[in-house]
Amino acid sequence: MIRRSLQRFFAMESAGGIVLAMAALAALLVSNSGLGGWYQSFTQFPGELRIGGDWLVLAKPLIVWVNDLWMAVFFFLVGLEIKREFVHGELSQRSQAVLPAVAALGGMAVPALIYAAVNWGEAVPLRGWAIPAATDIAFALGIVMLLGARVPASLKVFLTAVAIIDDLGAIVVIALFYTHQLSLPMLGGALLCLLALFALNRARVMRVDLYIVLGLVMWTCVLKSGVHATLAGVATALFIPSSDGKGGSPAEDLEHGLHPWVAFLILPMFAFANAGVSLAGLKLADLLHPISLGIALGLLLGKAVGVFGASWLMIRLGLAEKPRGADWVQFFGVCVLCGIGFTMSLFIGGLAFAGLDGDYDTRVKLGVLGGSLLSGLLGTLILTRRPAR
């Protein structure tokens, strides 16, 4: 059963990565064509939600709805994956979790340090230190699945675990460092929803719809509190029951049901709405701007050095074992693929420079797209030089 679930998961990630790449490419093509004006109007298309007349009014452009509401569903799925892995998956035992956990920490710290070094002394650019610290699981797993037998199964599991822990780290970073102007009453409302979710879980209530309704109320409170609303998705997911006591799992059923919607609709929509950047009049100086350069170097060099270096040290010290059936070259190739930061990097970049005047959005996109593309190409090149097994 577990093997079939993993096969379905990996197969979906492979296809999802391809669709995600096509959506990003479409955004670049459209934004640099005669439809560029339409693209900007599309991302800023107004949307409004009213509840109880003027009691609750949410009026935002399309791109904000996508980044705040649609991505909350993505984070909800991430939360389900994190819970599954820590309850009875690859991270449920310390011996299994130690290597990807340390690797993920190294893969977050080194890119952040590289970015900070490139932008040192500049207060505003330094706000983006966490941008290159993220890994895009859909893109990275999509590539290793397309490579087939050239990548041992143990490395696919390792990459999945690193990306999931990486996502958990990104969630913590967003909560601690990208939260502004807190509203205590709304935070209190979110806390009440959290306590209600806990009570449902302890009472072993199996109706998933009740958890989702409470999650939506909590999302509204978190949105109004100043904390980023996507965190409500993760919090809700952690309370979905893992077992119904009859051999079933509401959490896993919901995870499998959400996967196609996230992989083929939500993430591609996010990519299309966020990856568009005009390349008209682009100069070398733009590519070498400290923000773009720091992100690109953090993803390309920082991820590879951080993930591989931390893993190598743990293995050499005898604190962890190298993934079975993999040599050091294959292992390094997968570590390089961790530099594909696309979705989460763009997301954090949007939070880091939100509301600031200046061309920060373009610089973030150039760095993320450049670093992710180079990491994907280099990692693929390294792995394709090894014979298929």
C-alpha positions in Angstrom: 0.0 0.0 0.0 2.8 2.4 1.0 4.7 1.6 -2.2 1.6 2.2 -4.4 1.0 5.5 -2.6 4.6 6.6 -3.2 4.4 5.6 -6.9 1.3 7.7 -7.3 2.9 10.6 -5.5 6.1 10.5 -7.5 4.2 10.1 -10.8 2.0 13.1 -10.0 5.0 15.2 -9.0 6.6 14.4 -12.3 3.6 15.5 -14.3 3.0 18.4 -12.0 6.5 19.7 -12.4 6.1 19.7 -16.2 2.8 21.6 -16.0 4.4 24.1 -13.5 7.3 24.7 -16.0 4.9 25.3 -18.8 2.9 27.8 -16.8 6.1 29.7 -15.9 7.2 29.7 -19.5 3.8 30.9 -20.6 4.0 33.8 -18.1 7.4 34.8 -19.5 6.2 34.6 -23.1 3.0 36.5 -22.6 4.5 39.2 -20.4 7.2 39.8 -23.2 4.7 39.9 -26.1 2.0 42.2 -27.3 -0.2 40.7 -24.6 2.0 42.2 -21.9 -0.6 44.8 -21.0 -3.3 42.2 -20.8 -1.1 40.1 -18.5 -0.7 43.0 -16.1 -4.4 43.7 -16.1 -5.1 40.0 -15.6 -2.9 39.8 -12.4 -4.5 43.0 -11.1 -8.1 41.9 -11.9 -10.2 43.0 -8.8 -12.1 40.5 -6.7 -14.3 41.2 -3.7 -15.9 39.0 -1.1 -18.6 40.4 1.2 -20.1 38.7 4.3 -22.9 40.2 6.2 -23.1 43.4 4.2 -20.2 45.5 5.3 -19.3 43.4 8.3 -16.5 41.6 6.4 -15.2 42.9 3.1 -12.2 41.4 1.4 -11.3 43.3 -1.8 -8.0 42.3 -3.4 -6.6 41.9 -6.9 -6.3 38.4 -8.5 -2.6 38.0 -7.7 -3.3 38.6 -4.0 -6.2 36.1 -4.0 -3.9 33.5 -5.6 -1.0 34.2 -3.2 -3.1 34.4 0.0 -6.1 32.0 -0.6 -5.1 29.6 -3.3 -1.6 29.1 -1.8 -3.2 28.5 1.6 -4.6 25.3 0.0 -1.0 24.4 -1.2 0.3 25.0 2.4 -2.6 22.9 3.7 -1.4 20.0 1.5 2.2 20.6 2.7 0.9 20.3 6.2 -0.7 17.0 5.4 2.5 15.7 3.9 4.6 16.9 6.9 2.2 15.2 9.3 2.2 11.9 7.3 6.0 11.8 7.1 6.4 12.5 10.8 3.7 10.1 12.0 4.4 7.0 9.9 6.5 8.0 6.9 10.2 8.4 6.1 10.7 10.9 9.0 8.9 8.8 11.7 12.2 7.3 13.0 15.2 9.3 14.1 17.6 7.2 12.1 15.7 8.0 8.9 15.1 11.6 9.7 18.5 12.8 10.9 20.2 13.0 7.5 17.5 14.9 5.5 16.9 17.1 8.6 20.5 18.2 8.9 20.8 18.4 5.1 17.7 20.7 4.9 19.1 23.0 7.7 22.4 23.3 5.8 20.5 23.9 2.6 18.7 26.8 4.3 21.6 28.4 6.2 24.3 28.5 3.5 22.1 30.1 0.8 20.9 32.7 3.3 24.5 33.5 4.3 25.5 33.9 0.6 22.6 36.2 -0.1 23.4 38.2 3.1 27.1 38.5 2.1 26.3 39.8 -1.4 23.8 42.3 0.0 25.7 43.2 3.2 25.3 46.8 4.4 22.0 47.3 2.5 19.1 47.2 4.9 16.2 46.9 2.4 17.8 44.2 0.2 18.7 42.2 3.3 15.0 41.6 3.9 15.2 39.0 1.2 17.8 36.8 2.9 15.3 33.8 3.1 14.4 33.8 -0.6 17.1 31.3 -1.8 16.6 29.1 1.2 13.6 27.2 -0.3 13.3 24.1 -2.5 10.5 23.6 -5.0 9.4 19.9 -4.5 7.3 19.8 -7.7 10.1 20.9 -10.0 12.9 19.0 -8.3 11.0 15.7 -8.0 9.7 16.2 -11.5 13.2 16.2 -12.9 14.4 13.1 -10.9 11.3 11.2 -12.0 12.0 12.0 -15.7 15.6 10.8 -15.2 14.1 7.4 -14.2 16.7 4.7 -13.3 19.6 7.1 -13.3 18.5 8.3 -9.9 18.2 5.5 -7.2 15.0 5.3 -5.3 16.8 6.1 -2.0 17.8 9.5 -3.4 14.2 10.2 -4.5 13.1 9.5 -0.9 16.0 11.7 0.4 15.0 14.6 -1.9 11.4 14.3 -0.8 12.3 14.4 2.9 14.7 17.3 2.4 12.0 19.3 0.5 9.3 18.6 3.1 11.6 19.6 6.0 12.6 22.6 3.9 9.0 23.6 3.5 8.5 23.3 7.3 11.5 25.6 7.8 10.1 28.1 5.3 6.8 28.1 7.2 8.7 28.9 10.5 10.7 31.7 8.7 7.5 33.2 7.3 5.8 33.2 10.7 8.8 34.7 12.5 10.3 37.2 10.0 7.6 38.2 7.5 4.8 39.2 9.9 4.0 42.9 10.4 1.4 45.1 12.2 -0.2 42.4 14.3 -3.9 42.7 15.3 -4.3 41.1 18.7 -8.2 40.6 18.5 -7.8 38.8 15.2 -5.0 36.7 16.6 -7.3 35.8 19.5 -9.9 34.7 17.0 -7.4 32.5 15.2 -6.3 31.0 18.5 -9.9 30.1 19.4 -10.2 28.4 16.0 -7.0 26.5 16.8 -8.4 25.3 20.1 -11.6 24.2 18.4 -9.6 22.2 15.9 -7.7 20.6 18.8 -10.9 19.8 20.5 -12.3 18.1 17.4 -9.1 16.1 17.0 -9.1 15.0 20.7 -12.8 14.0 20.4 -11.9 11.9 17.4 -14.3 13.6 15.1 -13.8 12.2 11.6 -15.8 14.7 9.5 -13.2 16.5 7.5 -15.7 19.2 6.4 -15.9 20.5 10.0 -12.1 20.9 10.1 -12.1 22.8 6.8 -14.9 25.2 7.9 -13.0 26.0 11.0 -9.8 26.3 8.9 -11.5 28.9 6.6 -12.7 30.9 9.6 -9.1 30.8 11.0 -7.7 31.8 7.6 -9.9 34.9 7.7 -8.7 35.8 11.2 -5.1 35.2 10.3 -5.5 37.3 7.1 -6.8 40.2 9.2 -4.2 39.7 12.0 -1.1 40.6 10.0 0.4 37.1 10.0 0.5 35.6 6.5 -2.8 33.8 5.9 -1.2 30.7 4.3 0.0 29.6 7.7 -3.7 28.8 8.6 -3.6 26.1 6.0 -0.7 24.4 7.7 -2.2 24.7 11.1 -5.5 23.2 10.0 -3.8 20.3 8.3 -2.0 19.2 11.4 -5.3 18.5 13.2 -6.8 16.3 10.5 -7.0 12.8 12.0 -4.3 10.4 10.7 -6.4 7.3 11.5 -10.1 6.6 11.8 -9.5 3.5 13.9 -10.8 1.2 11.1 -7.7 1.1 8.9 -8.5 4.3 7.0 -6.8 7.7 7.2 -8.9 10.9 6.6 -5.7 12.9 6.3 -4.2 10.7 3.6 -7.5 10.4 1.7 -7.7 14.2 1.7 -4.0 14.5 0.7 -4.5 12.2 -2.3 -7.7 14.0 -3.3 -6.0 17.4 -3.1 -2.8 16.5 -5.0 -4.2 16.8 -8.5 -5.9 20.1 -7.8 -2.7 21.5 -6.3 -0.3 20.0 -8.9 -2.4 20.9 -12.0 -4.3 24.0 -11.0 -3.1 25.9 -7.9 0.6 25.8 -8.5 0.4 26.4 -12.2 -1.9 29.4 -11.5 0.6 30.7 -9.0 3.4 30.3 -11.5 1.5 32.0 -14.3 0.5 34.9 -12.0 4.0 35.4 -10.4 6.6 34.4 -13.0 5.8 37.0 -15.6 8.7 39.6 -15.9 9.4 42.0 -18.7 12.8 41.4 -20.3 12.6 44.5 -22.5 15.7 46.7 -22.1 17.3 44.1 -19.8 21.0 44.8 -19.3 23.8 42.8 -17.7 23.8 45.2 -14.8 20.2 44.1 -14.1 21.3 40.4 -13.9 24.2 41.3 -11.6 22.2 43.5 -9.3 23.0 42.3 -5.7 19.4 41.1 -5.1 19.3 39.0 -8.3 22.9 37.8 -7.9 22.5 37.0 -4.2 19.4 34.9 -4.9 20.9 33.1 -8.0 24.2 32.3 -6.2 22.3 31.2 -3.1 20.2 28.8 -5.0 22.9 27.5 -7.4 25.9 27.4 -5.0 24.4 27.7 -1.5 21.9 24.9 -1.8 24.5 22.5 -3.3 27.1 23.3 -0.7 24.7 23.4 2.2 22.8 20.2 1.5 25.8 18.2 0.3 28.2 19.6 2.9 25.9 18.9 5.8 25.1 15.4 4.6 28.8 14.6 3.9 29.8 15.7 7.4 27.0 13.6 9.0 28.0 10.5 7.0 31.7 10.9 7.6 31.1 11.3 11.4 29.1 8.1 11.3 25.9 9.9 12.5 24.0 8.9 9.4 24.2 6.5 6.4 24.5 7.5 2.8 21.4 6.6 0.8 21.6 3.0 -0.5 22.6 2.3 -4.0 23.8 5.9 -4.7 27.4 7.0 -5.3 28.7 10.5 -4.3 28.3 11.9 -7.8 24.6 11.0 -7.9 24.2 12.3 -4.4 25.8 15.6 -5.3 23.6 15.9 -8.4 20.4 15.6 -6.3 21.8 18.2 -3.9 22.3 20.6 -6.8 18.6 20.0 -7.8 17.7 21.3 -4.3 18.6 24.7 -5.7 15.4 24.8 -7.7 13.5 27.2 -5.4 10.9 28.5 -7.8 7.5 28.4 -6.1 8.5 29.0 -2.4 11.3 31.4 -3.4 8.9 33.6 -5.4 6.4 33.4 -2.6 8.9 34.5 0.1 10.2 37.2 -2.3 6.8 38.6 -2.6 6.5 38.8 1.2 10.0 40.3 1.7 9.5 43.4 -0.4 5.7 43.8 -0.2 4.6 47.4 -0.3 8.0 48.8 -1.1 8.6 51.3 -4.0 11.2 50.2 -6.5 11.8 47.4 -8.9 12.3 44.7 -6.3 9.7 42.4 -7.9 11.7 42.1 -11.2 15.0 41.6 -9.4 13.5 38.8 -7.3 12.0 37.1 -10.3 15.3 37.3 -12.3 17.3 35.8 -9.4 14.8 33.0 -8.7 14.3 32.1 -12.4 18.0 32.3 -13.2 19.2 30.3 -10.1 16.4 27.7 -10.4 17.1 27.2 -14.1 20.8 26.8 -13.7 20.4 24.5 -10.7 18.0 22.3 -12.7 20.3 22.2 -15.8 23.5 21.5 -13.8 21.8 18.8 -11.6 20.4 17.1 -14.6 23.7 17.2 -16.4 25.5 15.6 -13.4 22.9 12.9 -13.1 22.7 12.1 -16.8 26.4 11.4 -16.9 25.8 8.3 -14.7 24.6 5.1 -16.3 21.0 4.0 -15.6 20.7 1.1 -13.2 
